[in-house]
Amino acid sequence: MAPADFSYHILKPPFPRDFVAWYPYIRPEVLGPRHERWRRWLLRVIDGETGMIDRMIAARNSASGEWVGVVWTSTSITCPELAHFGWFFVEDGCQGSGVGGHVIETSMSMLRDDGVRMVMLPTQLENERAIGMYYRRGWQLSITDPSGGVWMVHEPPGYYRSFFAPDPGRPIRASAPEPVDFVALDYLLSRPAAPIRLLPLGLVGNRRFISFTHDWDEGAYRVARQAGRPLALAAALPVDGWHKLDVFGLDRRAMSVAAAALVEELPKSFAEVAATDSLRRRALEDAGMVPDGVHSAQVAGAKISLCRYSPGS
Ligand SMILES: CC(C)(COP(=O)(O)OP(=O)(O)OC[C@H]1O[C@@H](n2cnc3c(N)ncnc32)[C@H](O)[C@@H]1OP(=O)(O)O)[C@@H](O)C(=O)NCCC(=O)NCCS
C-alpha cells in the first residue's frame, strides 16, 4: 500500500464516533500495564475536557474508510508557541508504508500554521525506530531518563532559553498550577540540568513528564508566570513533618518568586541543593531561605555535595 491510498485528517473535539471507537490508546490491550495511569487522562482528551487545544491527526484507508493511524497534539492558549506531540500509532498492517511519515508532516504543517515553534515528544530509549524517524525530521534528544524515557524537541536552536526568560521590566506572579501550564512545564522539566535529579521523589510519574499522570494533591506547587506564561515551578512534598522544597526554571527571579510563594505558605520547609548549583541557591536565598550546613550524598551514582537550606527567621 502507498501513502496515497490513505487520507489524512485533522480532528478536533467532539471527535467522530467511529474514530473514538477505534482510538487505540484508551484500550487496555494496547496500553498494557500503563493502562490505569494513562486512561483517565486520555479519556479527558477524547472527551475534550483537558482545558487544552487537543487535536488528533489521523489517517484512514480511503477504500475501506477504516482509521489506521493517529497522533495527538496539544497546545495551550497561554503558550501558543509550544506543542506536545504524542501517542503515535499506525496499525500493524500499515506500518512501514509511509503513513506515519505523512501523519508527522500533516501535524507539523498544522502546528506551523498555528504559530507553534517548539514541539516536544516523549518516547522510549528502546524505540530506536521511532527515535530515528523523529531525528531525521529535525527532532533532537533533549534528555533521557534512567528508567528509559527519552524526550525529543523540535525547535529553533536555543529558542527555549529565550522563551523561559522573563521580560525584566514586568512583574512575575506566582499561583497554583493550571492545566494550561502543563505543556510549558513539561518543556521546562525536560531540559538537561544535573540538579534536576534532586527533584523530590514522587513529584512526577516518570519524573519530568508532569502533564498527565501527576497527582497534584501529593504536595504543594506554585508556578511563577508572566502574562500567563509559566517561567518556573516550585514544588514542596511532605517529608517527616517537614516539606522538601525544590524549584525549577532558567531564571533566578522567576525561580525565587515561585519558591517564595511556597516558603511563605509552608514555614517548615527545607531544600537540598547541589553546592555547585549557584542559580538555584541564589533563587532560594532570594526567596528567604538560608544555608544550614553541607553534607555529601550519592545522587545518580555520583557523590555530590549538598547544601541544605532552611527558612530564614
Ligand atoms: C512509529 C510508527 C507510528 C511509524 O508509523 P509508520 O507508518 O510505520 O511510519 P513510516 O512507514 O512512515 O516509516 C517511518 C520511518 O521508519 C522507517 N522504518 C520503517 N520500518 C522500519 C524498521 N523495521 N526499522 C527501522 N526503521 C524503519 C521508515 O523507513 C521511515 O523512515 P524515514 O524517516 O526515512 O521516512 C509505527 O511504526 C507504530 O505505530 N509503531 C508502534 C507504536 C510506536 O512505536 N509509536 C511511537 C511512540 S513515540
The ligand as an SDF file (V2000), in Angstrom:
LIG
                    3D

 48 50  0  0  0  0  0  0  0  0999 V2000
    6.1670    4.6430   14.8880 C   0  0  0  0  0  0  0  0  0  0  0  0
    5.0130    4.4290   13.8870 C   0  0  0  0  0  0  0  0  0  0  0  0
    3.8610    5.3190   14.3050 C   0  0  0  0  0  0  0  0  0  0  0  0
    5.5290    4.8390   12.4890 C   0  0  0  0  0  0  0  0  0  0  0  0
    4.4950    4.6700   11.5300 O   0  0  0  0  0  0  0  0  0  0  0  0
    4.7910    4.0280   10.0900 P   0  0  0  0  0  0  0  0  0  0  0  0
    3.5760    4.1770    9.2700 O   0  0  0  0  0  0  0  0  0  0  0  0
    5.3510    2.6870   10.2620 O   0  0  0  0  0  0  0  0  0  0  0  0
    5.9160    5.0360    9.5530 O   0  0  0  0  0  0  0  0  0  0  0  0
    6.5550    5.1120    8.0970 P   0  0  0  0  0  0  0  0  0  0  0  0
    6.1550    3.9630    7.2470 O   0  0  0  0  0  0  0  0  0  0  0  0
    6.2940    6.4810    7.5710 O   0  0  0  0  0  0  0  0  0  0  0  0
    8.0720    4.9580    8.4380 O   0  0  0  0  0  0  0  0  0  0  0  0
    8.7360    5.9220    9.2290 C   0  0  0  0  0  0  0  0  0  0  0  0
   10.2320    5.6990    9.1460 C   0  0  0  0  0  0  0  0  0  0  0  0
   10.5800    4.4720    9.8060 O   0  0  0  0  0  0  0  0  0  0  0  0
   11.4210    3.6950    8.9190 C   0  0  0  0  0  0  0  0  0  0  0  0
   11.1710    2.2730    9.1810 N   0  0  0  0  0  0  0  0  0  0  0  0
   10.1230    1.5590    8.7770 C   0  0  0  0  0  0  0  0  0  0  0  0
   10.2590    0.2910    9.2160 N   0  0  0  0  0  0  0  0  0  0  0  0
   11.4210    0.2430    9.9090 C   0  0  0  0  0  0  0  0  0  0  0  0
   12.1240   -0.7860   10.6240 C   0  0  0  0  0  0  0  0  0  0  0  0
   11.6480   -2.0260   10.7030 N   0  0  0  0  0  0  0  0  0  0  0  0
   13.2860   -0.4480   11.2290 N   0  0  0  0  0  0  0  0  0  0  0  0
   13.7930    0.8110   11.1510 C   0  0  0  0  0  0  0  0  0  0  0  0
   13.1600    1.8280   10.5050 N   0  0  0  0  0  0  0  0  0  0  0  0
   12.0200    1.5170    9.8770 C   0  0  0  0  0  0  0  0  0  0  0  0
   10.9560    4.0850    7.5500 C   0  0  0  0  0  0  0  0  0  0  0  0
   11.9840    3.8310    6.5950 O   0  0  0  0  0  0  0  0  0  0  0  0
   10.7130    5.5680    7.6980 C   0  0  0  0  0  0  0  0  0  0  0  0
   11.9420    6.2440    7.6080 O   0  0  0  0  0  0  0  0  0  0  0  0
   12.0510    7.7570    7.1340 P   0  0  0  0  0  0  0  0  0  0  0  0
   12.3000    8.5240    8.3890 O   0  0  0  0  0  0  0  0  0  0  0  0
   13.2250    7.7860    6.2130 O   0  0  0  0  0  0  0  0  0  0  0  0
   10.7620    8.1420    6.4830 O   0  0  0  0  0  0  0  0  0  0  0  0
    4.5560    2.9470   13.8140 C   0  0  0  0  0  0  0  0  0  0  0  0
    5.6300    2.1600   13.4750 O   0  0  0  0  0  0  0  0  0  0  0  0
    3.9410    2.4440   15.1070 C   0  0  0  0  0  0  0  0  0  0  0  0
    2.7340    2.5720   15.3400 O   0  0  0  0  0  0  0  0  0  0  0  0
    4.7510    1.8220   15.9790 N   0  0  0  0  0  0  0  0  0  0  0  0
    4.2660    1.3010   17.2560 C   0  0  0  0  0  0  0  0  0  0  0  0
    3.9460    2.4070   18.2420 C   0  0  0  0  0  0  0  0  0  0  0  0
    5.1190    3.3480   18.4040 C   0  0  0  0  0  0  0  0  0  0  0  0
    6.2700    2.9420   18.4790 O   0  0  0  0  0  0  0  0  0  0  0  0
    4.8010    4.6570   18.4630 N   0  0  0  0  0  0  0  0  0  0  0  0
    5.7890    5.7080   18.5950 C   0  0  0  0  0  0  0  0  0  0  0  0
    5.9130    6.0990   20.0110 C   0  0  0  0  0  0  0  0  0  0  0  0
    6.8450    7.5790   20.1390 S   0  0  0  0  0  0  0  0  0  0  0  0
  1  2  1  0
  2  3  1  0
  2  4  1  0
  2 36  1  0
  4  5  1  0
  5  6  1  0
  6  7  2  0
  6  8  1  0
  6  9  1  0
  9 10  1  0
 10 11  2  0
 10 12  1  0
 10 13  1  0
 13 14  1  0
 14 15  1  0
 15 16  1  0
 15 30  1  0
 16 17  1  0
 17 18  1  0
 17 28  1  0
 18 19  1  0
 18 27  1  0
 19 20  2  0
 20 21  1  0
 21 22  1  0
 21 27  2  0
 22 23  1  0
 22 24  2  0
 24 25  1  0
 25 26  2  0
 26 27  1  0
 28 29  1  0
 28 30  1  0
 30 31  1  0
 31 32  1  0
 32 33  2  0
 32 34  1  0
 32 35  1  0
 36 37  1  0
 36 38  1  0
 38 39  2  0
 38 40  1  0
 40 41  1  0
 41 42  1  0
 42 43  1  0
 43 44  2  0
 43 45  1  0
 45 46  1  0
 46 47  1  0
 47 48  1  0
M  END
$$$$
